[in-house]
Amino acid sequence: MTGSELRDVIVRHLAKSKGGGTVRWRAAIGELKVYSLSTHGHCNWDVRPAGTTYEMAEIERAVDVLRLAHPFVDVGV
């Protein structure tokens, strides 16, 4: 799975579980940052949400859950 594919998974998860459209959640999530496995051996991706306080809290909860299932992603596009 690539970083952009995982971002899509997070967006769909939030839209389905919390409501609101995918455009809203995609904007709140921002870009998914992928790091080198050589420097981030436990998990090589992160998000830096920039939405409302509610959106950021929900994004962080979703990331915590999805990070367990997908700790590593490919850079991809």
Distance bins in CASP14 RR format, pairs under 12 A and 6 or more apart:
PFRMAT RR
TARGET T0000
AUTHOR 0000-0000-0000
RMODE 2
METHOD distances of the structure
MODEL  1
1 7 0 0 0 0 0 1 0 0 0 0 0
1 8 0 0 0 0 1 0 0 0 0 0 0
1 9 1 0 0 1 0 0 0 0 0 0 0
1 10 0 0 0 0 0 1 0 0 0 0 0
1 32 0 0 0 0 0 1 0 0 0 0 0
1 34 0 0 0 0 0 1 0 0 0 0 0
1 44 0 0 0 0 0 1 0 0 0 0 0
1 45 0 0 0 0 1 0 0 0 0 0 0
1 66 0 0 0 0 0 1 0 0 0 0 0
1 69 0 0 0 0 1 0 0 0 0 0 0
1 70 1 0 0 1 0 0 0 0 0 0 0
1 71 0 0 0 0 0 1 0 0 0 0 0
1 72 0 0 0 0 1 0 0 0 0 0 0
1 73 1 0 1 0 0 0 0 0 0 0 0
1 74 1 0 0 1 0 0 0 0 0 0 0
1 75 0 0 0 0 0 1 0 0 0 0 0
1 76 0 0 0 0 1 0 0 0 0 0 0
2 8 0 0 0 0 1 0 0 0 0 0 0
2 9 0 0 0 0 0 1 0 0 0 0 0
2 32 0 0 0 0 1 0 0 0 0 0 0
2 34 0 0 0 0 1 0 0 0 0 0 0
2 44 0 0 0 0 0 1 0 0 0 0 0
2 45 0 0 0 0 1 0 0 0 0 0 0
2 70 0 0 0 0 0 1 0 0 0 0 0
2 72 0 0 0 0 0 1 0 0 0 0 0
2 73 1 0 1 0 0 0 0 0 0 0 0
2 74 1 0 1 0 0 0 0 0 0 0 0
2 75 1 0 0 1 0 0 0 0 0 0 0
2 76 1 1 0 0 0 0 0 0 0 0 0
2 77 1 0 0 1 0 0 0 0 0 0 0
3 9 0 0 0 0 1 0 0 0 0 0 0
3 10 0 0 0 0 1 0 0 0 0 0 0
3 11 0 0 0 0 0 1 0 0 0 0 0
3 29 0 0 0 0 0 1 0 0 0 0 0
3 30 0 0 0 0 0 1 0 0 0 0 0
3 31 0 0 0 0 1 0 0 0 0 0 0
3 32 1 0 1 0 0 0 0 0 0 0 0
3 33 0 0 0 0 1 0 0 0 0 0 0
3 34 1 0 1 0 0 0 0 0 0 0 0
3 35 0 0 0 0 0 1 0 0 0 0 0
3 44 0 0 0 0 1 0 0 0 0 0 0
3 45 1 0 0 1 0 0 0 0 0 0 0
3 46 0 0 0 0 0 1 0 0 0 0 0
3 47 0 0 0 0 0 1 0 0 0 0 0
3 66 0 0 0 0 0 1 0 0 0 0 0
3 70 0 0 0 0 1 0 0 0 0 0 0
3 72 0 0 0 0 0 1 0 0 0 0 0
3 73 1 0 1 0 0 0 0 0 0 0 0
3 74 1 0 0 1 0 0 0 0 0 0 0
3 75 1 0 0 1 0 0 0 0 0 0 0
3 76 1 0 0 1 0 0 0 0 0 0 0
3 77 0 0 0 0 1 0 0 0 0 0 0
4 10 0 0 0 0 0 1 0 0 0 0 0
4 11 0 0 0 0 0 1 0 0 0 0 0
4 26 0 0 0 0 0 1 0 0 0 0 0
4 29 0 0 0 0 0 1 0 0 0 0 0
4 30 0 0 0 0 0 1 0 0 0 0 0
4 31 0 0 0 0 1 0 0 0 0 0 0
4 32 1 0 0 1 0 0 0 0 0 0 0
4 33 0 0 0 0 0 1 0 0 0 0 0
4 34 0 0 0 0 1 0 0 0 0 0 0
4 45 0 0 0 0 0 1 0 0 0 0 0
4 73 0 0 0 0 1 0 0 0 0 0 0
4 74 0 0 0 0 1 0 0 0 0 0 0
4 75 0 0 0 0 1 0 0 0 0 0 0
4 76 1 0 0 1 0 0 0 0 0 0 0
4 77 1 0 0 1 0 0 0 0 0 0 0
5 11 0 0 0 0 0 1 0 0 0 0 0
5 12 0 0 0 0 0 1 0 0 0 0 0
5 32 0 0 0 0 1 0 0 0 0 0 0
5 34 0 0 0 0 0 1 0 0 0 0 0
5 45 0 0 0 0 0 1 0 0 0 0 0
5 66 0 0 0 0 0 1 0 0 0 0 0
5 70 0 0 0 0 1 0 0 0 0 0 0
5 73 1 0 0 1 0 0 0 0 0 0 0
5 74 0 0 0 0 1 0 0 0 0 0 0
5 75 0 0 0 0 0 1 0 0 0 0 0
5 76 0 0 0 0 1 0 0 0 0 0 0
5 77 0 0 0 0 1 0 0 0 0 0 0
6 12 0 0 0 0 0 1 0 0 0 0 0
6 13 0 0 0 0 0 1 0 0 0 0 0
6 29 0 0 0 0 0 1 0 0 0 0 0
6 31 0 0 0 0 0 1 0 0 0 0 0
6 32 1 0 0 1 0 0 0 0 0 0 0
6 33 0 0 0 0 0 1 0 0 0 0 0
6 34 0 0 0 0 1 0 0 0 0 0 0
6 43 0 0 0 0 0 1 0 0 0 0 0
6 44 0 0 0 0 0 1 0 0 0 0 0
6 45 1 0 0 1 0 0 0 0 0 0 0
6 46 0 0 0 0 0 1 0 0 0 0 0
6 47 0 0 0 0 1 0 0 0 0 0 0
6 62 0 0 0 0 0 1 0 0 0 0 0
6 63 0 0 0 0 1 0 0 0 0 0 0
6 66 1 0 0 1 0 0 0 0 0 0 0
6 67 0 0 0 0 1 0 0 0 0 0 0
6 69 0 0 0 0 1 0 0 0 0 0 0
6 70 1 0 1 0 0 0 0 0 0 0 0
6 71 0 0 0 0 0 1 0 0 0 0 0
6 72 0 0 0 0 1 0 0 0 0 0 0
6 73 1 0 1 0 0 0 0 0 0 0 0
6 74 0 0 0 0 1 0 0 0 0 0 0
6 75 0 0 0 0 0 1 0 0 0 0 0
6 76 0 0 0 0 0 1 0 0 0 0 0
7 13 0 0 0 0 0 1 0 0 0 0 0
7 14 0 0 0 0 0 1 0 0 0 0 0
7 22 0 0 0 0 0 1 0 0 0 0 0
7 25 0 0 0 0 1 0 0 0 0 0 0
7 26 1 0 0 1 0 0 0 0 0 0 0
7 27 0 0 0 0 0 1 0 0 0 0 0
7 28 0 0 0 0 0 1 0 0 0 0 0
7 29 1 0 0 1 0 0 0 0 0 0 0
7 30 1 0 0 1 0 0 0 0 0 0 0
7 31 1 0 0 1 0 0 0 0 0 0 0
7 32 1 0 1 0 0 0 0 0 0 0 0
7 33 0 0 0 0 0 1 0 0 0 0 0
7 34 0 0 0 0 0 1 0 0 0 0 0
7 45 0 0 0 0 1 0 0 0 0 0 0
7 46 0 0 0 0 0 1 0 0 0 0 0
7 47 1 0 0 1 0 0 0 0 0 0 0
7 49 0 0 0 0 0 1 0 0 0 0 0
7 59 0 0 0 0 0 1 0 0 0 0 0
7 62 0 0 0 0 0 1 0 0 0 0 0
7 63 0 0 0 0 0 1 0 0 0 0 0
7 66 0 0 0 0 0 1 0 0 0 0 0
7 70 0 0 0 0 0 1 0 0 0 0 0
7 73 0 0 0 0 1 0 0 0 0 0 0
7 76 0 0 0 0 0 1 0 0 0 0 0
7 77 0 0 0 0 0 1 0 0 0 0 0
8 14 0 0 0 0 0 1 0 0 0 0 0
8 15 0 0 0 0 0 1 0 0 0 0 0
8 22 0 0 0 0 1 0 0 0 0 0 0
8 25 0 0 0 0 0 1 0 0 0 0 0
8 26 0 0 0 0 1 0 0 0 0 0 0
8 29 0 0 0 0 0 1 0 0 0 0 0
8 32 0 0 0 0 1 0 0 0 0 0 0
8 66 0 0 0 0 0 1 0 0 0 0 0
8 70 0 0 0 0 0 1 0 0 0 0 0
8 73 0 0 0 0 0 1 0 0 0 0 0
9 15 0 0 0 0 0 1 0 0 0 0 0
9 16 0 0 0 0 0 1 0 0 0 0 0
9 22 0 0 0 0 0 1 0 0 0 0 0
9 25 0 0 0 0 0 1 0 0 0 0 0
9 26 0 0 0 0 0 1 0 0 0 0 0
9 29 0 0 0 0 0 1 0 0 0 0 0
9 32 0 0 0 0 0 1 0 0 0 0 0
9 45 0 0 0 0 0 1 0 0 0 0 0
9 47 0 0 0 0 0 1 0 0 0 0 0
9 62 0 0 0 0 1 0 0 0 0 0 0
9 63 0 0 0 0 0 1 0 0 0 0 0
9 65 0 0 0 0 0 1 0 0 0 0 0
9 66 1 0 0 1 0 0 0 0 0 0 0
9 67 0 0 0 0 0 1 0 0 0 0 0
9 69 0 0 0 0 1 0 0 0 0 0 0
9 70 1 0 0 1 0 0 0 0 0 0 0
9 73 0 0 0 0 0 1 0 0 0 0 0
10 16 0 0 0 0 0 1 0 0 0 0 0
10 17 0 0 0 0 0 1 0 0 0 0 0
10 18 0 0 0 0 0 1 0 0 0 0 0
10 22 0 0 0 0 0 1 0 0 0 0 0
10 25 1 0 0 1 0 0 0 0 0 0 0
10 26 0 0 0 0 1 0 0 0 0 0 0
10 28 0 0 0 0 0 1 0 0 0 0 0
10 29 1 0 0 1 0 0 0 0 0 0 0
10 30 0 0 0 0 1 0 0 0 0 0 0
10 31 0 0 0 0 0 1 0 0 0 0 0
10 32 1 0 0 1 0 0 0 0 0 0 0
10 45 0 0 0 0 0 1 0 0 0 0 0
10 46 0 0 0 0 0 1 0 0 0 0 0
10 47 1 0 0 1 0 0 0 0 0 0 0
10 49 0 0 0 0 0 1 0 0 0 0 0
10 55 0 0 0 0 0 1 0 0 0 0 0
10 58 0 0 0 0 0 1 0 0 0 0 0
10 59 1 0 0 1 0 0 0 0 0 0 0
10 60 0 0 0 0 0 1 0 0 0 0 0
10 61 0 0 0 0 0 1 0 0 0 0 0
10 62 1 0 1 0 0 0 0 0 0 0 0
10 63 1 0 0 1 0 0 0 0 0 0 0
10 64 0 0 0 0 0 1 0 0 0 0 0
10 65 0 0 0 0 1 0 0 0 0 0 0
10 66 1 0 0 1 0 0 0 0 0 0 0
10 67 0 0 0 0 0 1 0 0 0 0 0
10 69 0 0 0 0 0 1 0 0 0 0 0
10 70 0 0 0 0 1 0 0 0 0 0 0
10 73 0 0 0 0 0 1 0 0 0 0 0
11 17 0 0 0 0 0 1 0 0 0 0 0
11 18 0 0 0 0 0 1 0 0 0 0 0
11 19 0 0 0 0 0 1 0 0 0 0 0
11 20 0 0 0 0 0 1 0 0 0 0 0
11 21 0 0 0 0 1 0 0 0 0 0 0
11 22 1 0 1 0 0 0 0 0 0 0 0
11 23 0 0 0 0 1 0 0 0 0 0 0
11 24 0 0 0 0 1 0 0 0 0 0 0
11 25 1 0 1 0 0 0 0 0 0 0 0
11 26 1 0 1 0 0 0 0 0 0 0 0
11 27 0 0 0 0 1 0 0 0 0 0 0
11 28 0 0 0 0 1 0 0 0 0 0 0
11 29 1 0 0 1 0 0 0 0 0 0 0
11 30 0 0 0 0 1 0 0 0 0 0 0
11 31 0 0 0 0 0 1 0 0 0 0 0
11 32 0 0 0 0 0 1 0 0 0 0 0
11 47 0 0 0 0 0 1 0 0 0 0 0
11 49 0 0 0 0 0 1 0 0 0 0 0
11 55 0 0 0 0 0 1 0 0 0 0 0
11 58 0 0 0 0 0 1 0 0 0 0 0
11 59 0 0 0 0 1 0 0 0 0 0 0
11 62 0 0 0 0 1 0 0 0 0 0 0
11 63 0 0 0 0 0 1 0 0 0 0 0
11 66 0 0 0 0 0 1 0 0 0 0 0
12 18 0 0 0 0 0 1 0 0 0 0 0
12 19 0 0 0 0 0 1 0 0 0 0 0
12 20 0 0 0 0 0 1 0 0 0 0 0
12 21 0 0 0 0 1 0 0 0 0 0 0
12 22 1 0 0 1 0 0 0 0 0 0 0
12 25 0 0 0 0 1 0 0 0 0 0 0
12 26 0 0 0 0 1 0 0 0 0 0 0
12 29 0 0 0 0 0 1 0 0 0 0 0
12 62 0 0 0 0 0 1 0 0 0 0 0
12 66 0 0 0 0 0 1 0 0 0 0 0
13 19 0 0 0 0 0 1 0 0 0 0 0
13 22 0 0 0 0 0 1 0 0 0 0 0
13 25 0 0 0 0 1 0 0 0 0 0 0
13 29 0 0 0 0 0 1 0 0 0 0 0
13 58 0 0 0 0 1 0 0 0 0 0 0
13 59 0 0 0 0 1 0 0 0 0 0 0
13 61 0 0 0 0 0 1 0 0 0 0 0
13 62 1 0 1 0 0 0 0 0 0 0 0
13 63 0 0 0 0 1 0 0 0 0 0 0
13 64 0 0 0 0 0 1 0 0 0 0 0
13 65 0 0 0 0 1 0 0 0 0 0 0
13 66 1 0 0 1 0 0 0 0 0 0 0
13 69 0 0 0 0 0 1 0 0 0 0 0
13 70 0 0 0 0 0 1 0 0 0 0 0
14 20 0 0 0 0 1 0 0 0 0 0 0
14 21 0 0 0 0 1 0 0 0 0 0 0
14 22 0 0 0 0 1 0 0 0 0 0 0
14 23 0 0 0 0 0 1 0 0 0 0 0
14 24 0 0 0 0 1 0 0 0 0 0 0
14 25 1 0 1 0 0 0 0 0 0 0 0
14 26 0 0 0 0 1 0 0 0 0 0 0
14 27 0 0 0 0 0 1 0 0 0 0 0
14 28 0 0 0 0 1 0 0 0 0 0 0
14 29 1 0 0 1 0 0 0 0 0 0 0
14 47 0 0 0 0 0 1 0 0 0 0 0
14 49 0 0 0 0 0 1 0 0 0 0 0
14 51 0 0 0 0 0 1 0 0 0 0 0
14 54 0 0 0 0 0 1 0 0 0 0 0
14 55 0 0 0 0 1 0 0 0 0 0 0
14 56 0 0 0 0 0 1 0 0 0 0 0
14 57 0 0 0 0 0 1 0 0 0 0 0
14 58 1 0 0 1 0 0 0 0 0 0 0
14 59 1 0 0 1 0 0 0 0 0 0 0
14 60 0 0 0 0 0 1 0 0 0 0 0
14 61 0 0 0 0 1 0 0 0 0 0 0
14 62 1 0 1 0 0 0 0 0 0 0 0
14 63 0 0 0 0 1 0 0 0 0 0 0
14 65 0 0 0 0 0 1 0 0 0 0 0
14 66 0 0 0 0 0 1 0 0 0 0 0
15 21 1 0 1 0 0 0 0 0 0 0 0
15 22 1 0 1 0 0 0 0 0 0 0 0
15 23 0 0 0 0 1 0 0 0 0 0 0
15 24 1 0 0 1 0 0 0 0 0 0 0
15 25 1 0 1 0 0 0 0 0 0 0 0
15 26 0 0 0 0 1 0 0 0 0 0 0
15 27 0 0 0 0 0 1 0 0 0 0 0
15 28 0 0 0 0 0 1 0 0 0 0 0
15 29 0 0 0 0 0 1 0 0 0 0 0
15 55 0 0 0 0 0 1 0 0 0 0 0
15 58 0 0 0 0 0 1 0 0 0 0 0
15 59 0 0 0 0 0 1 0 0 0 0 0
15 62 0 0 0 0 0 1 0 0 0 0 0
16 22 0 0 0 0 1 0 0 0 0 0 0
16 25 0 0 0 0 1 0 0 0 0 0 0
16 62 0 0 0 0 0 1 0 0 0 0 0
17 25 0 0 0 0 0 1 0 0 0 0 0
17 58 0 0 0 0 1 0 0 0 0 0 0
17 59 0 0 0 0 0 1 0 0 0 0 0
17 61 0 0 0 0 1 0 0 0 0 0 0
17 62 1 0 0 1 0 0 0 0 0 0 0
17 65 0 0 0 0 1 0 0 0 0 0 0
17 66 0 0 0 0 0 1 0 0 0 0 0
18 24 0 0 0 0 1 0 0 0 0 0 0
18 25 1 0 0 1 0 0 0 0 0 0 0
18 28 0 0 0 0 0 1 0 0 0 0 0
18 52 0 0 0 0 0 1 0 0 0 0 0
18 54 0 0 0 0 1 0 0 0 0 0 0
18 55 0 0 0 0 1 0 0 0 0 0 0
18 57 0 0 0 0 0 1 0 0 0 0 0
18 58 1 0 1 0 0 0 0 0 0 0 0
18 59 0 0 0 0 1 0 0 0 0 0 0
18 61 0 0 0 0 1 0 0 0 0 0 0
18 62 0 0 0 0 1 0 0 0 0 0 0
19 25 0 0 0 0 1 0 0 0 0 0 0
19 54 0 0 0 0 0 1 0 0 0 0 0
19 55 0 0 0 0 0 1 0 0 0 0 0
19 58 0 0 0 0 1 0 0 0 0 0 0
20 26 0 0 0 0 0 1 0 0 0 0 0
20 27 0 0 0 0 0 1 0 0 0 0 0
20 28 0 0 0 0 0 1 0 0 0 0 0
20 54 0 0 0 0 0 1 0 0 0 0 0
20 55 0 0 0 0 0 1 0 0 0 0 0
20 58 0 0 0 0 0 1 0 0 0 0 0
21 27 0 0 0 0 1 0 0 0 0 0 0
21 28 0 0 0 0 0 1 0 0 0 0 0
21 55 0 0 0 0 0 1 0 0 0 0 0
22 28 0 0 0 0 0 1 0 0 0 0 0
22 29 0 0 0 0 0 1 0 0 0 0 0
23 29 0 0 0 0 0 1 0 0 0 0 0
23 30 0 0 0 0 0 1 0 0 0 0 0
24 30 0 0 0 0 0 1 0 0 0 0 0
24 49 0 0 0 0 0 1 0 0 0 0 0
24 51 0 0 0 0 1 0 0 0 0 0 0
24 52 0 0 0 0 1 0 0 0 0 0 0
24 54 0 0 0 0 0 1 0 0 0 0 0
24 55 1 0 0 1 0 0 0 0 0 0 0
24 58 0 0 0 0 0 1 0 0 0 0 0
24 59 0 0 0 0 0 1 0 0 0 0 0
25 47 0 0 0 0 0 1 0 0 0 0 0
25 49 0 0 0 0 1 0 0 0 0 0 0
25 50 0 0 0 0 0 1 0 0 0 0 0
25 51 0 0 0 0 1 0 0 0 0 0 0
25 52 0 0 0 0 0 1 0 0 0 0 0
25 54 0 0 0 0 0 1 0 0 0 0 0
25 55 1 0 0 1 0 0 0 0 0 0 0
25 56 0 0 0 0 0 1 0 0 0 0 0
25 58 0 0 0 0 1 0 0 0 0 0 0
25 59 1 0 0 1 0 0 0 0 0 0 0
25 62 0 0 0 0 1 0 0 0 0 0 0
26 32 0 0 0 0 0 1 0 0 0 0 0
26 47 0 0 0 0 0 1 0 0 0 0 0
26 49 0 0 0 0 0 1 0 0 0 0 0
26 50 0 0 0 0 0 1 0 0 0 0 0
26 51 0 0 0 0 0 1 0 0 0 0 0
26 55 0 0 0 0 0 1 0 0 0 0 0
26 59 0 0 0 0 0 1 0 0 0 0 0
27 49 0 0 0 0 1 0 0 0 0 0 0
27 50 0 0 0 0 1 0 0 0 0 0 0
27 51 1 0 0 1 0 0 0 0 0 0 0
27 52 0 0 0 0 0 1 0 0 0 0 0
27 55 0 0 0 0 1 0 0 0 0 0 0
27 59 0 0 0 0 0 1 0 0 0 0 0
28 47 0 0 0 0 1 0 0 0 0 0 0
28 48 0 0 0 0 0 1 0 0 0 0 0
28 49 1 0 1 0 0 0 0 0 0 0 0
28 50 1 0 0 1 0 0 0 0 0 0 0
28 51 1 0 1 0 0 0 0 0 0 0 0
28 52 1 0 0 1 0 0 0 0 0 0 0
28 53 0 0 0 0 0 1 0 0 0 0 0
28 54 0 0 0 0 1 0 0 0 0 0 0
28 55 1 0 1 0 0 0 0 0 0 0 0
28 56 1 0 0 1 0 0 0 0 0 0 0
28 57 0 0 0 0 0 1 0 0 0 0 0
28 58 0 0 0 0 1 0 0 0 0 0 0
28 59 1 0 0 1 0 0 0 0 0 0 0
28 60 0 0 0 0 0 1 0 0 0 0 0
28 62 0 0 0 0 0 1 0 0 0 0 0
28 63 0 0 0 0 0 1 0 0 0 0 0
29 45 0 0 0 0 0 1 0 0 0 0 0
29 46 0 0 0 0 0 1 0 0 0 0 0
29 47 1 0 1 0 0 0 0 0 0 0 0
29 48 0 0 0 0 1 0 0 0 0 0 0
29 49 1 0 1 0 0 0 0 0 0 0 0
29 50 0 0 0 0 1 0 0 0 0 0 0
29 51 0 0 0 0 1 0 0 0 0 0 0
29 55 0 0 0 0 1 0 0 0 0 0 0
29 56 0 0 0 0 1 0 0 0 0 0 0
29 58 0 0 0 0 0 1 0 0 0 0 0
29 59 1 0 1 0 0 0 0 0 0 0 0
29 60 0 0 0 0 0 1 0 0 0 0 0
29 62 0 0 0 0 1 0 0 0 0 0 0
29 63 0 0 0 0 1 0 0 0 0 0 0
29 66 0 0 0 0 0 1 0 0 0 0 0
30 46 0 0 0 0 0 1 0 0 0 0 0
30 47 1 0 0 1 0 0 0 0 0 0 0
30 48 1 0 0 1 0 0 0 0 0 0 0
30 49 1 0 0 1 0 0 0 0 0 0 0
30 50 1 0 0 1 0 0 0 0 0 0 0
30 51 0 0 0 0 1 0 0 0 0 0 0
30 55 0 0 0 0 0 1 0 0 0 0 0
30 56 0 0 0 0 0 1 0 0 0 0 0
30 59 0 0 0 0 1 0 0 0 0 0 0
30 63 0 0 0 0 0 1 0 0 0 0 0
31 45 0 0 0 0 0 1 0 0 0 0 0
31 46 0 0 0 0 0 1 0 0 0 0 0
31 47 1 0 0 1 0 0 0 0 0 0 0
31 48 1 0 0 1 0 0 0 0 0 0 0
31 49 0 0 0 0 0 1 0 0 0 0 0
31 50 0 0 0 0 0 1 0 0 0 0 0
31 77 0 0 0 0 0 1 0 0 0 0 0
32 43 0 0 0 0 0 1 0 0 0 0 0
32 44 0 0 0 0 0 1 0 0 0 0 0
32 45 1 0 1 0 0 0 0 0 0 0 0
32 46 1 0 0 1 0 0 0 0 0 0 0
32 47 1 0 1 0 0 0 0 0 0 0 0
32 48 0 0 0 0 1 0 0 0 0 0 0
32 49 0 0 0 0 0 1 0 0 0 0 0
32 59 0 0 0 0 0 1 0 0 0 0 0
32 63 0 0 0 0 1 0 0 0 0 0 0
32 66 0 0 0 0 0 1 0 0 0 0 0
32 67 0 0 0 0 0 1 0 0 0 0 0
32 70 0 0 0 0 0 1 0 0 0 0 0
32 73 1 0 0 1 0 0 0 0 0 0 0
32 74 0 0 0 0 0 1 0 0 0 0 0
32 75 0 0 0 0 0 1 0 0 0 0 0
32 76 0 0 0 0 0 1 0 0 0 0 0
32 77 0 0 0 0 0 1 0 0 0 0 0
33 40 0 0 0 0 0 1 0 0 0 0 0
33 43 0 0 0 0 0 1 0 0 0 0 0
33 44 0 0 0 0 1 0 0 0 0 0 0
33 45 1 0 0 1 0 0 0 0 0 0 0
33 46 1 0 1 0 0 0 0 0 0 0 0
33 47 1 0 0 1 0 0 0 0 0 0 0
33 48 1 0 0 1 0 0 0 0 0 0 0
33 49 0 0 0 0 0 1 0 0 0 0 0
33 63 0 0 0 0 0 1 0 0 0 0 0
33 73 0 0 0 0 0 1 0 0 0 0 0
33 75 0 0 0 0 0 1 0 0 0 0 0
34 40 0 0 0 0 1 0 0 0 0 0 0
34 43 0 0 0 0 0 1 0 0 0 0 0
34 44 1 0 0 1 0 0 0 0 0 0 0
34 45 1 0 1 0 0 0 0 0 0 0 0
34 46 0 0 0 0 1 0 0 0 0 0 0
34 47 0 0 0 0 0 1 0 0 0 0 0
34 70 0 0 0 0 0 1 0 0 0 0 0
34 71 0 0 0 0 0 1 0 0 0 0 0
34 72 0 0 0 0 1 0 0 0 0 0 0
34 73 1 0 1 0 0 0 0 0 0 0 0
34 74 1 0 0 1 0 0 0 0 0 0 0
34 75 1 0 1 0 0 0 0 0 0 0 0
34 76 1 0 0 1 0 0 0 0 0 0 0
34 77 0 0 0 0 0 1 0 0 0 0 0
35 41 0 0 0 0 1 0 0 0 0 0 0
35 42 0 0 0 0 0 1 0 0 0 0 0
35 43 0 0 0 0 1 0 0 0 0 0 0
35 44 1 0 1 0 0 0 0 0 0 0 0
35 45 1 0 0 1 0 0 0 0 0 0 0
35 46 1 0 0 1 0 0 0 0 0 0 0
35 71 0 0 0 0 0 1 0 0 0 0 0
35 72 0 0 0 0 1 0 0 0 0 0 0
35 73 0 0 0 0 1 0 0 0 0 0 0
35 74 0 0 0 0 0 1 0 0 0 0 0
35 75 0 0 0 0 1 0 0 0 0 0 0
36 43 0 0 0 0 0 1 0 0 0 0 0
36 44 1 0 0 1 0 0 0 0 0 0 0
36 45 0 0 0 0 0 1 0 0 0 0 0
36 72 0 0 0 0 0 1 0 0 0 0 0
36 73 0 0 0 0 0 1 0 0 0 0 0
36 74 0 0 0 0 0 1 0 0 0 0 0
36 75 0 0 0 0 1 0 0 0 0 0 0
37 43 0 0 0 0 1 0 0 0 0 0 0
37 44 1 0 1 0 0 0 0 0 0 0 0
37 45 0 0 0 0 0 1 0 0 0 0 0
37 71 0 0 0 0 0 1 0 0 0 0 0
37 72 1 0 0 1 0 0 0 0 0 0 0
37 73 0 0 0 0 0 1 0 0 0 0 0
37 74 0 0 0 0 0 1 0 0 0 0 0
37 75 0 0 0 0 0 1 0 0 0 0 0
38 44 0 0 0 0 1 0 0 0 0 0 0
40 46 0 0 0 0 1 0 0 0 0 0 0
40 67 0 0 0 0 0 1 0 0 0 0 0
40 71 0 0 0 0 1 0 0 0 0 0 0
40 72 0 0 0 0 1 0 0 0 0 0 0
40 73 0 0 0 0 0 1 0 0 0 0 0
41 71 0 0 0 0 1 0 0 0 0 0 0
41 72 0 0 0 0 1 0 0 0 0 0 0
42 67 0 0 0 0 1 0 0 0 0 0 0
42 68 0 0 0 0 0 1 0 0 0 0 0
42 71 1 0 0 1 0 0 0 0 0 0 0
42 72 0 0 0 0 1 0 0 0 0 0 0
43 63 0 0 0 0 1 0 0 0 0 0 0
43 64 0 0 0 0 0 1 0 0 0 0 0
43 66 0 0 0 0 0 1 0 0 0 0 0
43 67 1 0 1 0 0 0 0 0 0 0 0
43 68 0 0 0 0 1 0 0 0 0 0 0
43 69 0 0 0 0 0 1 0 0 0 0 0
43 70 0 0 0 0 1 0 0 0 0 0 0
43 71 1 0 1 0 0 0 0 0 0 0 0
43 72 1 0 0 1 0 0 0 0 0 0 0
43 73 0 0 0 0 1 0 0 0 0 0 0
44 67 0 0 0 0 0 1 0 0 0 0 0
44 70 0 0 0 0 0 1 0 0 0 0 0
44 71 1 0 0 1 0 0 0 0 0 0 0
44 72 1 0 1 0 0 0 0 0 0 0 0
44 73 1 0 0 1 0 0 0 0 0 0 0
44 74 0 0 0 0 1 0 0 0 0 0 0
44 75 0 0 0 0 1 0 0 0 0 0 0
45 63 0 0 0 0 1 0 0 0 0 0 0
45 66 0 0 0 0 1 0 0 0 0 0 0
45 67 1 0 0 1 0 0 0 0 0 0 0
45 70 0 0 0 0 1 0 0 0 0 0 0
45 71 0 0 0 0 1 0 0 0 0 0 0
45 72 1 0 0 1 0 0 0 0 0 0 0
45 73 1 0 1 0 0 0 0 0 0 0 0
45 74 0 0 0 0 1 0 0 0 0 0 0
45 75 0 0 0 0 1 0 0 0 0 0 0
45 76 0 0 0 0 0 1 0 0 0 0 0
46 59 0 0 0 0 0 1 0 0 0 0 0
46 60 0 0 0 0 0 1 0 0 0 0 0
46 63 0 0 0 0 1 0 0 0 0 0 0
46 64 0 0 0 0 0 1 0 0 0 0 0
46 66 0 0 0 0 0 1 0 0 0 0 0
46 67 0 0 0 0 1 0 0 0 0 0 0
46 71 0 0 0 0 0 1 0 0 0 0 0
46 73 0 0 0 0 0 1 0 0 0 0 0
47 55 0 0 0 0 0 1 0 0 0 0 0
47 56 0 0 0 0 1 0 0 0 0 0 0
47 58 0 0 0 0 0 1 0 0 0 0 0
47 59 1 0 0 1 0 0 0 0 0 0 0
47 60 0 0 0 0 1 0 0 0 0 0 0
47 61 0 0 0 0 0 1 0 0 0 0 0
47 62 0 0 0 0 1 0 0 0 0 0 0
47 63 1 0 1 0 0 0 0 0 0 0 0
47 64 0 0 0 0 0 1 0 0 0 0 0
47 66 0 0 0 0 1 0 0 0 0 0 0
47 67 0 0 0 0 1 0 0 0 0 0 0
47 73 0 0 0 0 0 1 0 0 0 0 0
48 56 0 0 0 0 1 0 0 0 0 0 0
48 59 0 0 0 0 1 0 0 0 0 0 0
48 60 0 0 0 0 0 1 0 0 0 0 0
48 63 0 0 0 0 0 1 0 0 0 0 0
49 55 1 0 0 1 0 0 0 0 0 0 0
49 56 1 0 1 0 0 0 0 0 0 0 0
49 57 0 0 0 0 1 0 0 0 0 0 0
49 58 0 0 0 0 1 0 0 0 0 0 0
49 59 1 0 1 0 0 0 0 0 0 0 0
49 60 1 0 0 1 0 0 0 0 0 0 0
49 61 0 0 0 0 0 1 0 0 0 0 0
49 62 0 0 0 0 1 0 0 0 0 0 0
49 63 0 0 0 0 1 0 0 0 0 0 0
50 56 1 0 0 1 0 0 0 0 0 0 0
50 59 0 0 0 0 1 0 0 0 0 0 0
51 57 0 0 0 0 1 0 0 0 0 0 0
51 58 0 0 0 0 1 0 0 0 0 0 0
51 59 0 0 0 0 1 0 0 0 0 0 0
51 60 0 0 0 0 0 1 0 0 0 0 0
52 58 0 0 0 0 1 0 0 0 0 0 0
52 59 0 0 0 0 0 1 0 0 0 0 0
53 59 0 0 0 0 0 1 0 0 0 0 0
53 60 0 0 0 0 0 1 0 0 0 0 0
54 60 0 0 0 0 0 1 0 0 0 0 0
54 61 0 0 0 0 0 1 0 0 0 0 0
55 61 0 0 0 0 0 1 0 0 0 0 0
55 62 0 0 0 0 0 1 0 0 0 0 0
56 62 0 0 0 0 0 1 0 0 0 0 0
56 63 0 0 0 0 0 1 0 0 0 0 0
57 63 0 0 0 0 0 1 0 0 0 0 0
57 64 0 0 0 0 0 1 0 0 0 0 0
58 64 0 0 0 0 0 1 0 0 0 0 0
58 65 0 0 0 0 0 1 0 0 0 0 0
59 65 0 0 0 0 0 1 0 0 0 0 0
59 66 0 0 0 0 0 1 0 0 0 0 0
59 67 0 0 0 0 0 1 0 0 0 0 0
60 66 0 0 0 0 0 1 0 0 0 0 0
60 67 0 0 0 0 0 1 0 0 0 0 0
61 67 0 0 0 0 0 1 0 0 0 0 0
62 68 0 0 0 0 0 1 0 0 0 0 0
62 69 0 0 0 0 0 1 0 0 0 0 0
62 70 0 0 0 0 0 1 0 0 0 0 0
63 69 0 0 0 0 0 1 0 0 0 0 0
63 70 0 0 0 0 0 1 0 0 0 0 0
63 71 0 0 0 0 0 1 0 0 0 0 0
64 70 0 0 0 0 0 1 0 0 0 0 0
64 71 0 0 0 0 0 1 0 0 0 0 0
66 73 0 0 0 0 0 1 0 0 0 0 0
67 73 0 0 0 0 0 1 0 0 0 0 0
END
